[in-house]
Amino acid sequence: MILYLVELDVDATVAAAYRAWLAGHVREMLTLPGFVAAEIFERREPPVAAGRIALCVHYRLASAADLERYLREDAPRLRAQGTARFGDKFSARRQVLVPLPPP
């Protein structure tokens, strides 16, 4: 199992529209090979700048190969959709987490 985290910093003026769009985007992501679950969170700590909201999407993927396939084949198109709709009203930072073997 791989965790793929997408941290989002969103201008509050588009927050409602962005959240609505994000819900559909996450549903689309879950149709892709290897994506098995997703949750959307609003970050409360550390506090965000005035006029901003912070969201984080946690995706679970079956394997590193599934993530590599997504990044190669689907990510450019899907990321471009958000940019086309919201321009510079948001930014995204991504992390990949892999489980360690038990101690």
ABEGO torsion letter per residue (X at the ends): XBBBBBBBBBBAAAAAAAAAAAAAAAAAAAABBGBABBBBBBBAOBBBBBGBBBBBBBBBBABAAAAAAAAAAAAAAAAAAAAAAAEAABBBBBBBBBBBBBX
